[in-house]
């Protein structure tokens, strides 16, 4: 006689969802514990080598032997290649202060992240800067390397803006997040003389990379977003949403040199979005004008006369040397990295 399945309680589905969440959270905690232990181990190995090298002849031959003997003793552990042992020594050299390694930004990143920081940057303050942001935003290794190659630290918060004046109390922090100058748009595959519609279409097709270049926490709302103002039609080039600050962001694209009239149009769009779309709980809308080139003085005068919070940034397709461009991850790789779970394999 076939035994019938017992009837499930009405709340079974919700309970199962809760249980799955508990398992995944435990898995993530375990991964973090393992990663932290490994980072601490690698730092201690590097520090031990450095201490021996102070008064003993620990040259390259001894380093090679260390790598060989560790692989022999621990055959099932990855990470004891000759290159990696040298990376451990460099890691301990870079983070040589009194602060325990597990309490530094690097202690919260995977070993692959730390190797990228060591290999791509010579300045320790910059390593700390990028490590902190990688932790804060959950960057994958590919995204971290992209941000380093495009010198994010020189671009973040650099776009002329009036955000601090128009949004007292929050404008300074917001500018650091959204006022980037220049935007590096090499992934679009366009030339410097591309027209607005070509740029707009390419940015939409490469939306994952476009949002990553604008900054963390941006979501796409619409392209050529239609506004009906008393029967007259207007179209916003790109309408984005900045989730961390809970606000709309209007983006207008201009291929040529900045003109004060451009801000008049952007000012109008920001006011219209505030009136027609913005909910009472949402923060005021901001506008970003993206232009081919600009005079800082002209921009400053124009911003002074704008009533809405705006920023003006230029863009470039030639921000990097040819040899560095060749090493940039492909658009598909960047997109895959953005969609990848930030907790990558610590042994990678």
C-alpha positions as a printed NumPy array, in Angstrom:
array([[  0.   ,   0.   ,   0.   ],
       [  1.446,   3.35 ,  -1.049],
       [  2.107,   5.652,   1.885],
       [  0.783,   9.143,   1.317],
       [  3.025,  12.128,   1.967],
       [  1.975,  13.931,   5.145],
       [  0.242,  17.206,   4.563],
       [  2.672,  20.085,   5.157],
       [  1.84 ,  22.883,   7.589],
       [  0.794,  26.166,   6.036],
       [  3.915,  27.94 ,   7.249],
       [  6.315,  25.266,   5.941],
       [  7.524,  27.291,   2.951],
       [  8.386,  30.32 ,   5.109],
       [ 10.13 ,  28.107,   7.655],
       [ 12.194,  26.384,   4.953],
       [ 13.26 ,  29.764,   3.575],
       [ 14.402,  30.757,   7.068],
       [ 16.378,  27.519,   7.455],
       [ 18.098,  27.981,   4.083],
       [ 19.067,  31.512,   5.083],
       [ 20.547,  30.224,   8.357],
       [ 22.634,  27.63 ,   6.48 ],
       [ 23.936,  30.17 ,   3.961],
       [ 24.802,  32.664,   6.71 ],
       [ 26.703,  29.952,   8.581],
       [ 28.566,  29.025,   5.395],
       [ 29.56 ,  32.657,   4.825],
       [ 30.713,  33.025,   8.441],
       [ 32.797,  29.867,   8.112],
       [ 34.354,  31.144,   4.873],
       [ 35.248,  34.436,   6.552],
       [ 36.832,  32.618,   9.504],
       [ 38.883,  30.402,   7.186],
       [ 39.932,  33.389,   5.076],
       [ 40.977,  35.413,   8.136],
       [ 43.002,  32.497,   9.486],
       [ 44.756,  32.065,   6.151],
       [ 45.585,  35.764,   5.823],
       [ 47.014,  35.728,   9.343],
       [ 49.028,  32.582,   8.53 ],
       [ 50.503,  34.077,   5.354],
       [ 51.378,  37.307,   7.163],
       [ 53.084,  35.351,   9.961],
       [ 55.068,  33.278,   7.467],
       [ 56.19 ,  36.461,   5.734],
       [ 57.081,  38.115,   9.036],
       [ 59.102,  35.064,  10.154],
       [ 61.097,  35.159,   6.924],
       [ 61.748,  38.889,   7.35 ],
       [ 62.963,  38.385,  10.918],
       [ 65.381,  35.651,   9.817],
       [ 66.712,  37.797,   6.992],
       [ 67.852,  40.487,   9.418],
       [ 70.955,  38.584,  10.485],
       [ 70.944,  35.345,   8.46 ],
       [ 71.693,  34.72 ,   4.745],
       [ 68.113,  34.009,   3.731],
       [ 68.508,  34.652,   0.02 ],
       [ 66.559,  33.357,  -2.975],
       [ 67.879,  29.792,  -2.642],
       [ 66.661,  29.554,   0.937],
       [ 63.297,  31.06 ,  -0.057],
       [ 62.956,  28.466,  -2.814],
       [ 63.733,  25.711,  -0.302],
       [ 61.126,  27.056,   2.127],
       [ 58.468,  26.86 ,  -0.589],
       [ 59.553,  23.338,  -1.545],
       [ 59.617,  22.035,   2.031],
       [ 56.238,  23.524,   2.896],
       [ 54.677,  21.896,  -0.181],
       [ 56.224,  18.572,   0.813],
       [ 55.034,  18.805,   4.414],
       [ 51.526,  20.013,   3.512],
       [ 50.777,  18.463,   0.092],
       [ 47.035,  19.102,   0.326],
       [ 47.394,  22.837,   1.004],
       [ 47.518,  25.264,  -1.87 ],
       [ 49.431,  28.498,  -1.675],
       [ 53.014,  27.389,  -1.045],
       [ 54.369,  28.08 ,  -4.509],
       [ 57.66 ,  29.955,  -4.808],
       [ 55.827,  33.06 ,  -6.056],
       [ 53.337,  32.957,  -3.221],
       [ 56.035,  32.658,  -0.557],
       [ 57.659,  35.781,  -1.974],
       [ 54.219,  37.426,  -1.884],
       [ 53.94 ,  36.521,   1.815],
       [ 57.201,  38.281,   2.538],
       [ 56.057,  41.336,   0.559],
       [ 52.728,  41.239,   2.417],
       [ 54.445,  41.288,   5.81 ],
       [ 56.712,  44.103,   4.612],
       [ 53.754,  46.209,   3.466],
       [ 51.718,  45.663,   6.662],
       [ 54.53 ,  45.91 ,   9.179],
       [ 52.932,  48.201,  11.759],
       [ 51.793,  47.444,  15.3  ],
       [ 48.199,  46.873,  14.192],
       [ 47.293,  43.135,  14.017],
       [ 46.807,  42.121,  10.394],
       [ 43.275,  40.844,  11.083],
       [ 42.263,  44.354,  12.153],
       [ 43.465,  46.001,   8.934],
       [ 41.337,  46.333,   5.778],
       [ 43.579,  43.721,   4.122],
       [ 42.726,  41.249,   6.857],
       [ 39.109,  41.325,   5.665],
       [ 39.982,  40.636,   2.019],
       [ 40.887,  37.426,   0.231],
       [ 44.509,  36.572,  -0.505],
       [ 43.845,  37.232,  -4.2  ],
       [ 42.766,  40.779,  -3.333],
       [ 45.93 ,  41.295,  -1.301],
       [ 48.187,  39.983,  -4.063],
       [ 46.533,  42.429,  -6.466],
       [ 47.171,  45.305,  -4.037],
       [ 50.822,  44.278,  -3.684],
       [ 51.428,  43.838,  -7.407],
       [ 49.509,  46.862,  -8.697],
       [ 50.463,  49.503,  -6.114],
       [ 53.756,  50.642,  -4.591],
       [ 52.31 ,  53.168,  -2.138],
       [ 51.079,  51.74 ,   1.161],
       [ 48.574,  54.534,   1.788],
       [ 46.994,  53.812,  -1.593],
       [ 46.895,  50.116,  -0.774],
       [ 44.992,  50.936,   2.404],
       [ 42.665,  53.303,   0.497],
       [ 41.744,  50.68 ,  -2.109],
       [ 41.57 ,  47.883,   0.475],
       [ 39.095,  49.892,   2.562],
       [ 36.84 ,  50.521,  -0.416],
       [ 37.076,  46.929,  -1.585],
       [ 35.824,  45.845,   1.845],
       [ 33.149,  48.55 ,   1.975],
       [ 31.724,  47.818,  -1.481],
       [ 32.43 ,  44.098,  -1.773],
       [ 34.59 ,  44.441,  -4.893],
       [ 35.697,  41.275,  -6.63 ],
       [ 39.382,  41.017,  -7.58 ],
       [ 38.63 ,  41.975, -11.198],
       [ 36.769,  45.115, -10.127],
       [ 39.536,  46.044,  -7.659],
       [ 42.162,  45.753, -10.411],
       [ 39.998,  47.822, -12.761],
       [ 39.606,  50.585, -10.164],
       [ 43.373,  50.643,  -9.571],
       [ 44.185,  50.746, -13.292],
       [ 41.81 ,  53.651, -13.846],
       [ 43.202,  55.545, -10.809],
       [ 39.929,  55.816,  -8.957],
       [ 41.639,  57.613,  -6.059],
       [ 42.398,  60.61 ,  -8.32 ],
       [ 38.897,  60.712,  -9.816],
       [ 36.583,  60.161,  -6.851],
       [ 34.985,  63.418,  -5.718],
       [ 36.966,  65.403,  -8.299],
       [ 34.126,  66.615, -10.521],
       [ 33.185,  70.305, -10.025],
       [ 29.877,  70.382,  -8.169],
       [ 27.647,  72.436,  -5.891],
       [ 26.381,  69.478,  -3.854],
       [ 27.748,  70.708,  -0.535],
       [ 26.108,  74.114,  -1.019],
       [ 22.762,  72.822,  -2.282],
       [ 22.59 ,  69.837,   0.097],
       [ 24.061,  71.016,   3.422],
       [ 25.067,  68.21 ,   5.724],
       [ 25.195,  65.454,   3.123],
       [ 26.659,  67.034,  -0.002],
       [ 30.308,  66.454,   0.88 ],
       [ 29.901,  62.704,   1.362],
       [ 27.619,  62.452,  -1.653],
       [ 30.198,  64.212,  -3.825],
       [ 32.769,  61.562,  -2.9  ],
       [ 30.372,  58.906,  -4.167],
       [ 28.982,  60.427,  -7.369],
       [ 31.214,  63.338,  -8.476],
       [ 33.886,  61.396, -10.354],
       [ 36.112,  63.109, -12.924],
       [ 36.886,  61.985, -15.527],
       [ 34.662,  59.047, -16.27 ],
       [ 36.734,  56.375, -18.009],
       [ 34.577,  55.014, -20.822],
       [ 37.103,  52.925, -22.745],
       [ 34.825,  49.897, -22.458],
       [ 32.313,  51.581, -24.793],
       [ 34.608,  51.151, -27.792],
       [ 33.875,  54.676, -29.062],
       [ 36.148,  57.471, -30.253],
       [ 36.539,  60.971, -28.815],
       [ 34.25 ,  62.463, -31.472],
       [ 31.322,  60.124, -30.789],
       [ 27.973,  61.891, -30.707],
       [ 25.624,  61.894, -27.747],
       [ 23.216,  59.323, -29.178],
       [ 26.052,  56.868, -29.92 ],
       [ 27.462,  57.326, -26.433],
       [ 24.036,  56.93 , -24.869],
       [ 23.304,  53.752, -26.832],
       [ 26.7  ,  52.236, -26.014],
       [ 26.372,  53.104, -22.317],
       [ 22.956,  51.429, -22.234],
       [ 24.247,  48.295, -23.967],
       [ 27.129,  48.151, -21.488],
       [ 24.967,  49.092, -18.533],
       [ 26.73 ,  46.894, -15.969],
       [ 30.082,  48.541, -16.71 ],
       [ 28.485,  51.987, -16.999],
       [ 26.937,  51.736, -13.542],
       [ 30.219,  50.442, -12.119],
       [ 32.075,  53.421, -13.568],
       [ 29.59 ,  55.918, -12.13 ],
       [ 30.104,  54.357,  -8.711],
       [ 28.739,  51.921,  -6.167],
       [ 25.021,  51.561,  -5.613],
       [ 23.655,  52.895,  -8.905],
       [ 20.641,  51.277, -10.572],
       [ 19.296,  51.904, -14.083],
       [ 15.837,  53.467, -14.343],
       [ 15.553,  54.447, -17.997],
       [ 17.121,  55.811, -21.166],
       [ 15.483,  58.756, -22.935],
       [ 13.134,  58.869, -19.971],
       [  9.988,  60.733, -21.059],
       [  8.698,  63.717, -19.109],
       [  5.364,  65.262, -20.039],
       [  5.226,  68.839, -18.759],
       [  1.86 ,  70.399, -19.602],
       [  1.747,  68.635, -22.945],
       [  5.371,  69.297, -23.878],
       [  7.667,  66.296, -24.133],
       [ 11.176,  66.206, -22.703],
       [ 13.62 ,  63.283, -22.603],
       [ 16.275,  62.614, -19.977],
       [ 19.315,  60.887, -21.511],
       [ 19.839,  58.509, -18.588],
       [ 17.844,  58.298, -15.385],
       [ 19.607,  56.387, -12.62 ],
       [ 18.882,  55.699,  -8.971],
       [ 21.507,  55.913,  -6.23 ],
       [ 20.339,  53.299,  -3.732],
       [ 22.665,  54.215,  -0.802],
       [ 21.361,  57.786,  -0.671],
       [ 17.807,  56.913,  -1.875],
       [ 17.62 ,  59.463,  -4.694],
       [ 17.207,  59.803,  -8.45 ],
       [ 20.224,  60.869, -10.488],
       [ 19.713,  62.59 , -13.838],
       [ 22.551,  62.124, -16.34 ],
       [ 22.848,  64.347, -19.417],
       [ 25.441,  63.586, -22.111],
       [ 27.171,  66.267, -24.196],
       [ 29.872,  65.23 , -26.656],
       [ 31.501,  68.638, -27.035],
       [ 32.865,  71.27 , -24.708],
       [ 30.838,  72.366, -21.704],
       [ 28.469,  75.331, -22.173],
       [ 26.594,  77.101, -19.363],
       [ 23.315,  76.435, -21.203],
       [ 23.835,  72.713, -20.596],
       [ 23.331,  73.239, -16.873],
       [ 20.123,  75.148, -17.507],
       [ 18.674,  72.088, -19.224],
       [ 19.941,  69.757, -16.491],
       [ 18.613,  72.087, -13.786],
       [ 15.165,  71.864, -15.409],
       [ 15.244,  68.06 , -15.581],
       [ 16.265,  67.724, -11.922],
       [ 13.44 ,  70.054, -10.829],
       [ 10.953,  68.106, -12.956],
       [ 12.022,  64.716, -11.546],
       [ 11.723,  66.12 ,  -8.022],
       [  8.181,  67.308,  -8.75 ],
       [  6.905,  64.386, -10.821],
       [  8.685,  61.27 ,  -9.523],
       [ 10.303,  61.887,  -6.163],
       [  8.405,  60.552,  -3.145],
       [  8.406,  62.4  ,   0.204],
       [ 10.72 ,  59.765,   1.758],
       [ 13.304,  60.128,  -1.015],
       [ 16.29 ,  62.467,  -0.946],
       [ 16.512,  65.376,  -3.421],
       [ 17.443,  64.459,  -6.983],
       [ 20.913,  65.36 ,  -8.241],
       [ 22.124,  65.914, -11.784],
       [ 25.372,  64.898, -13.478],
       [ 26.431,  66.503, -16.736],
       [ 28.909,  64.395, -18.728],
       [ 30.761,  66.424, -21.35 ],
       [ 33.751,  65.988, -23.636],
       [ 35.794,  68.796, -22.093],
       [ 35.313,  71.763, -19.817],
       [ 36.77 ,  74.998, -18.499],
       [ 36.856,  74.75 , -14.708],
       [ 36.22 ,  78.468, -14.341],
       [ 33.219,  78.447, -16.683],
       [ 31.805,  75.439, -14.844],
       [ 32.266,  77.126, -11.48 ],
       [ 30.396,  80.258, -12.614],
       [ 27.57 ,  78.147, -14.071],
       [ 27.262,  76.027, -10.921],
       [ 27.025,  79.145,  -8.774],
       [ 23.889,  80.14 , -10.696],
       [ 22.22 ,  76.697, -10.533],
       [ 19.469,  76.161,  -7.984],
       [ 19.646,  72.347,  -8.076],
       [ 22.486,  70.089,  -6.787],
       [ 24.615,  69.358,  -9.873],
       [ 28.03 ,  68.003, -10.849],
       [ 29.934,  68.34 , -14.118],
       [ 32.35 ,  65.644, -15.244],
       [ 34.334,  65.058, -18.406],
       [ 34.913,  61.676, -19.982],
       [ 37.844,  60.005, -21.656],
       [ 38.527,  56.988, -23.824],
       [ 42.271,  57.46 , -23.578],
       [ 42.932,  57.482, -19.844],
       [ 45.414,  54.618, -19.866],
       [ 48.659,  53.802, -21.683],
       [ 48.278,  51.326, -24.548],
       [ 50.054,  48.505, -22.688],
       [ 47.78 ,  48.927, -19.673],
       [ 44.68 ,  49.061, -21.872],
       [ 45.688,  45.708, -23.322],
       [ 45.627,  44.172, -19.841],
       [ 42.205,  45.554, -18.874],
       [ 39.552,  42.893, -18.321],
       [ 37.086,  42.577, -21.176],
       [ 33.576,  44.018, -20.799],
       [ 32.289,  40.467, -20.31 ],
       [ 34.856,  39.851, -17.566],
       [ 33.886,  43.065, -15.773],
       [ 30.205,  42.16 , -16.033],
       [ 30.889,  38.659, -14.695],
       [ 32.902,  40.134, -11.839],
       [ 30.095,  42.506, -10.906],
       [ 27.633,  39.627, -10.793],
       [ 30.014,  37.334,  -8.863],
       [ 29.628,  36.712,  -5.151],
       [ 32.236,  38.959,  -3.412],
       [ 33.406,  36.082,  -1.258],
       [ 35.783,  34.596,  -3.818],
       [ 37.92 ,  31.557,  -3.188],
       [ 40.619,  32.697,  -0.731],
       [ 43.132,  30.345,  -2.289],
       [ 42.691,  31.772,  -5.804]])
